[in-house]
């Protein structure tokens, strides 16, 4: 494929789900599109069996670039390894558990982005293997709400509604709409915006880099959009799942708390930039 004709760069980052990554690469290559795209698969699992599965499963696809990281670089740095290698107008970030089962997903998303130049970040509807809609849309976080979500505090009358709002329980998942932020399990990012912000902020190790990127998008007068006119499918298994009691058992939960505190200290007292933009759009 001619590099000059590439429309987008797709990045699938693997962590312990190599077989599903290989399956999704095949689905991506079967997408019905009239443009070219470049696929990068990166691995941060540091596991020889995972690497073996990726190498074996992807060897028949010479246009797919496999990047094996010698150490776990974390989420932000692990995705930023493609910086300088991007092609096309868009960057598509995809988690290892996500599958593109509908063969027109890329076409629909690209067409929508092409006709809405004010959108920096867009994410499709995600359906878990259980059939439930994945909780991929969130309100900009407040640390005390994140704590409440993981404890009995979520049931207290004065916190119950705040937790529900944080989890976007009221969201109409059939409607295209602006949102605070999208979990980057499956999002397309306009490349010029990606380059302006320098990719994901490596200040964060595993979490909150996607939150901050959406915050920056709104701050820079771009929009962040939930787009349910096509669906992708995820296994629904979240690294950060579990109650606050797991703080003492799980390194991942402790890292989530650490990254959340970093975000809180950085954006404490700063107003939600989406509210300002949304107000101007209505005027």
Rosetta blueprint (number, residue, H / E / L):
1 X L
2 X L
3 X H
4 X H
5 X H
6 X E
7 X E
8 X E
9 X E
10 X E
11 X E
12 X E
13 X E
14 X E
15 X L
16 X L
17 X L
18 X H
19 X H
20 X H
21 X H
22 X H
23 X H
24 X H
25 X H
26 X H
27 X H
28 X H
29 X H
30 X L
31 X L
32 X L
33 X L
34 X L
35 X L
36 X E
37 X E
38 X E
39 X E
40 X E
41 X E
42 X E
43 X E
44 X L
45 X L
46 X L
47 X L
48 X H
49 X H
50 X H
51 X H
52 X H
53 X H
54 X H
55 X H
56 X H
57 X H
58 X H
59 X L
60 X L
61 X L
62 X L
63 X L
64 X E
65 X E
66 X E
67 X E
68 X E
69 X L
70 X L
71 X L
72 X L
73 X L
74 X L
75 X H
76 X H
77 X H
78 X H
79 X H
80 X H
81 X L
82 X L
83 X L
84 X L
85 X L
86 X L
87 X L
88 X L
89 X L
90 X E
91 X E
92 X E
93 X E
94 X E
95 X E
96 X L
97 X L
98 X L
99 X E
100 X L
101 X L
102 X L
103 X L
104 X L
105 X H
106 X H
107 X H
108 X H
109 X H
110 X H
111 X H
112 X H
113 X H
114 X H
115 X L
116 X L
117 X L
118 X L
119 X E
120 X E
121 X E
122 X E
123 X E
124 X E
125 X E
126 X E
127 X E
128 X E
129 X L
130 X L
131 X L
132 X L
133 X E
134 X L
135 X L
136 X L
137 X E
138 X E
139 X L
140 X L
141 X L
142 X L
143 X H
144 X H
145 X H
146 X H
147 X H
148 X H
149 X H
150 X L
151 X L
152 X H
153 X H
154 X H
155 X H
156 X L
157 X H
158 X H
159 X H
160 X H
161 X H
162 X H
163 X H
164 X H
165 X H
166 X H
167 X L
168 X L
169 X L
170 X L
171 X L
172 X L
173 X L
174 X L
175 X L
176 X L
177 X E
178 X E
179 X L
180 X L
181 X E
182 X E
183 X L
184 X L
185 X L
186 X E
187 X E
188 X E
189 X E
190 X E
191 X H
192 X H
193 X H
194 X H
195 X H
196 X H
197 X H
198 X L
199 X L
200 X L
201 X L
202 X L
203 X L
204 X L
205 X L
206 X L
207 X L
208 X L
209 X H
210 X H
211 X H
212 X H
213 X H
214 X H
215 X H
216 X H
217 X H
218 X H
219 X H
220 X L
221 X L
222 X L
223 X E
224 X E
225 X E
226 X E
227 X E
228 X E
229 X E
230 X E
231 X E
232 X E
233 X E
234 X E
235 X L
236 X L
237 X L
238 X L
239 X L
240 X L
241 X L
242 X L
243 X L
244 X H
245 X H
246 X H
247 X H
248 X H
249 X L
250 X L
251 X H
252 X H
253 X H
254 X H
255 X H
256 X H
257 X H
258 X H
259 X H
260 X H
261 X H
262 X H
263 X H
264 X H
265 X H
266 X H
267 X H
268 X L
269 X L
270 X L
271 X L
272 X L
273 X H
274 X H
275 X H
276 X H
277 X H
278 X H
279 X H
280 X H
281 X H
282 X H
283 X L
